[in-house]
Amino acid sequence: MNLCTEPELAEKLVPVVLGGDILAYSYARCFHEAYGVKTMVVSGVDVKFTSSSRFTDYRVDPAMGEGDEAIAAMLRKLGAEFCAQGKTAVLLGSADWHVRTISKHKDELEQWFVVPYNDFALLDEITQKGRFYAICEELGMAYPATRLFDCSDASADLDVEGFTFPLIAKPSNSARYDTMSFEGKEKIYTAQDAQDLRRIFLLLHDAGYDKELVVQDFIPGDDDAIRSLTTYSVEGGRVAAVSGGQVILQDHSPARIGNPSCILLERSEQLIEDAKRFCEHVGYRGFANFDAKYDARDGKFKFFEVNVRPGANTWYMALGGVNFAKLVVEDFVLGRDLGYAEAYEEGLYSLVPKDVVRDFVPDVQVRERALSLFRAGKAASPLDYAPDTLRHKFWSWLRGARQYKKYDQYLGKAPDRR
């Protein structure tokens, strides 16, 4: 692996991102803003708003759809080429399964790449939701009441005595689940009664999912009760940068439900302090993204999970004042001591146009605050990067134009806007 000095970054730094969606473009934008470099994006499909960017070297590679070993072989070849050229290549993943693949092969890949991820043992442990909740219990971090059921046993007794329907059901092992394809698949399920819970359980069992199903208390509240928090930790687990906000709209299509599309930057002391304790406790290094929801019944934010990478929406950290790509370079490439920074400048991260916010955010006060940020020019998308190509701008516009129809289909307009 070749490292370089700060004056050499513009010539030698090559970010390599697996996957081509929003996070890949956000990385490319931030690396270009910070160092003037292009980002190589390797994807199994052509994501037009990223591939049309002048700031990406976009490659569609069949290996991305052929499993871990094919991806590792592709990266070996790519890494050897970079080393021969004297380049400093930083390897990044857009999705959970990308990061798991990189982490599994970390010892080998570090011959050629800067790999800013934890060792696989830690990564695998904390992404198992059952283990994550055990750590939350140990550290006094609030989380929803939870039961786990083994999907490998079709006859398992789904005992939810003491719980009140509806309940949330979701796979504990998202890396295993994300690579599966079957009719009726949803990212998160809502069980209306015991019979519905059994249906969901058997759906996953029959599809071949053999890990645990997480069944949780349903925390009441609309999208605006959800919070996203992103941290960056240096070696030893100390949090060096943090940002986050209130989700006011999330995707409601079955395959993507839970993915935030509009976030108000907002600071929460409880979330920050809980996340700091977690990262220090497990010795976490690099980016982590925590999902939580405010429970009005007891006034606490309750954690759902930790993602061992920046979330798809982590550009809100840049909007809040901290270029998140620079954190990786400063820490892993230049070896600098990072201080502490919070990225909470006023702003609205939005992947949807203003009319979607106007018509589909039900809370009047939240909606007006968001619309006021649009009017003040403080609402932004990572895709709105002025120096980029007209083709990129067209594909970004087209993506945004399709959002209204999707929200109308899955959500319906806010009651007082009809």
C-alpha positions, -999 to +999 in steps of 0.1 A: +000+000+000+013+034-010+007+064+013+013+100+003+018+134+018-007+163+017+010+180-013+008+148-033-029+141-027-042+158-058-019+137-079-019+103-061-051+100-041-077+076-057-109+070-038-125+037-049-162+032-040-182+000-044-218+007-054-231+037-074-260+052-055-264+084-034-235+077-010-211+070-039-220+104-055-217+121-021-182+106-017-172+118-052-185+153-045-167+156-012-134+142-025-135+166-054-143+196-032-115+187-008-087+175-031-098+180-067-097+143-075-119+119-093-135+089-076-135+055-092-170+040-087-174+002-093-210-010-096-230-039-109-254-015-126-253+019-143-267+045-119-271+074-143-268+104-119-234+090-107-221+076-140-228+108-158-207+128-134-174+144-145-160+137-111-163+099-113-145+072-132-176+049-134-171+012-141-199-014-145-183-047-135-201-081-135-180-092-105-202-070-083-231-094-088-210-126-084-203-127-047-175-120-022-147-140-040-154-124-074-153-090-058-121-098-039-105-110-071-115-078-089-100-057-061-067-077-061-062-068-097-073-032-093-051-028-062-020-042-079-025-017-108-027+012-083+004+002-064+023-002-097+013+034-105+023+047-071-013+057-063-028+059-028-062+041-032-088+044-004-114+016-006-150+024+004-183+007+003-218+021-002-239-007+012-236-030+042-227-060+022-199-041+004-184-032+037-187-068+050-169-080+019-141-055+023-138-062+060-137-100+055-107-095+031-092-066+050-059-082+059-052-090+022-066-058+007-045-036+030-015-047+008-029-023-019-056-001-003-063+021+026-091+002+043-109+025+068-131-003+084-130-023+115-118-059+117-145-084+106-150-099+141-161-066+156-181-056+125-199-089+124-207-088+162-222-053+164-243-057+132-262-087+146-291-068+161-294-092+191-258-084+201-263-047+195-292-046+219-272-066+245-245-039+243-272-012+246-285-029+277-250-031+292-244+006+285-279+019+295-288+029+259-326+029+254-340+005+227-374-009+219-386-040+238-374-069+217-378-106+211-357-128+188-369-159+169-348-184+150-361-185+114-343-218+107-369-236+129-403-234+112-421-247+143-406-221+166-430-207+192-435-170+185-442-160+221-449-123+222-468-123+255-468-089+270-464-072+237-492-052+220-498-054+183-489-040+158-453-051+161-423-044+140-405-075+125-371-074+107-342-097+100-314-096+125-288-103+100-292-076+073-262-086+054-276-121+048-311-107+041-301-079+017-286-104-008-318-124-010-346-120-035-381-134-031-417-124-037-432-104-008-398-092+004-398-060+024-371-042+043-392-040+075-425-057+082-454-046+104-473-075+120-509-066+127-517-097+148-503-131+158-514-147+126-497-120+105-465-124+126-465-162+118-470-154+081-440-131+081-419-156+100-427-184+075-422-161+045-386-156+056-381-192+066-394-205+032-373-181+013-342-196+029-334-169+056-320-190+085-310-163+110-330-146+137-361-125+132-362-094+154-397-086+168-401-053+185-425-030+202-439-005+177-429+030+188-458+054+178-451+084+157-447+096+121-415+099+102-405+130+121-400+110+153-370+092+136-335+104+141-302+097+122-268+101+138-234+098+121-202+096+141-165+093+131-142+077+156-104+075+157-084+045+170-096+035+204-132+046+198-130+083+206-156+102+186-139+129+166-169+142+145-206+139+148-237+151+129-273+141+127-309+152+124-346+147+125-360+127+096-391+144+083-397+120+054-385+085+047-390+063+017-422+043+020-418+019-009-416-017+004-381-024-008-366+009+006-388+017+036-369+034+063-344+051+040-345+088+049-351+112+021-354+145+040-335+154+072-335+185+093-301+190+109-307+189+147-285+182+177-295+157+204-274+155+235-288+120+245-280+105+211-245+120+209-235+109+244-250+074+240-232+069+206-199+081+222-202+055+250-210+028+224-180+036+202-156+038+231-169+006+246-164-015+215-133+003+203-149+014+171-129+032+144-143+050+114-178+059+104-209+046+122-245+055+115-271+051+143-309+049+137-332+059+165-368+070+172-382+094+198-407+076+221-432+102+234-444+077+259-413+080+280-394+109+264-364+089+252-347+083+219-345+045+213-318+030+192-327+005+164-293-004+150-258+007+141-246+007+105-209+001+101-204+027+074-217+062+066-255+060+059-267+068+024-275+103+036-242+111+053-238+141+031-258+159+057-225+160+077-210+181+048-241+203+048-237+208+085-201+220+081-177+189+080-165+174+047-168+137+057-144+124+030-116+146+046-120+127+079-109+094+063-079+110+046-068+130+076-070+099+098-059+070+076-037+086+049-021+116+066-021+101+101-031+133+118-047+136+152-083+147+148-098+170+173-136+171+178-161+187+155-199+189+154-216+194+121-249+211+129-250+243+108-287+251+100-298+232+069-322+207+053-309+176+036-334+168+009-335+142-019-371+153-027-383+186-042-402+212-022-436+202-033-431+167-018-423+183+016-453+207+012-478+179+005-466+149+025-452+161+058-482+160+081-469+181+111-476+217+104-447+231+124-421+207+110-434+212+075-432+250+078-397+249+093-385+227+063-402+250+037-386+280+053-352+265+047-361+259+011-370+296+009-338+307+026-317+286+002-306+263+030-321+231+016-298+210-005-291+177-020-257+161-026-267+158-062-270+195-067-233+201-075-230+231-098-197+222-115-210+188-127-222+180-162-256+188-178-262+150-181-257+146-144-281+174-137-307+159-161-306+125-144-307+141-109-337+162-120-354+131-134-349+113-101-364+141-082-393+145-105-403+109-099-406+114-062-440+131-060-457+102-077-440+077-054-450+095-022-486+099-035-487+062-042-474+050-008-482+077+016-510+100+004-510+137+011-509+152+046-545+154+059-546+192+061-532+196+026-559+176+007 
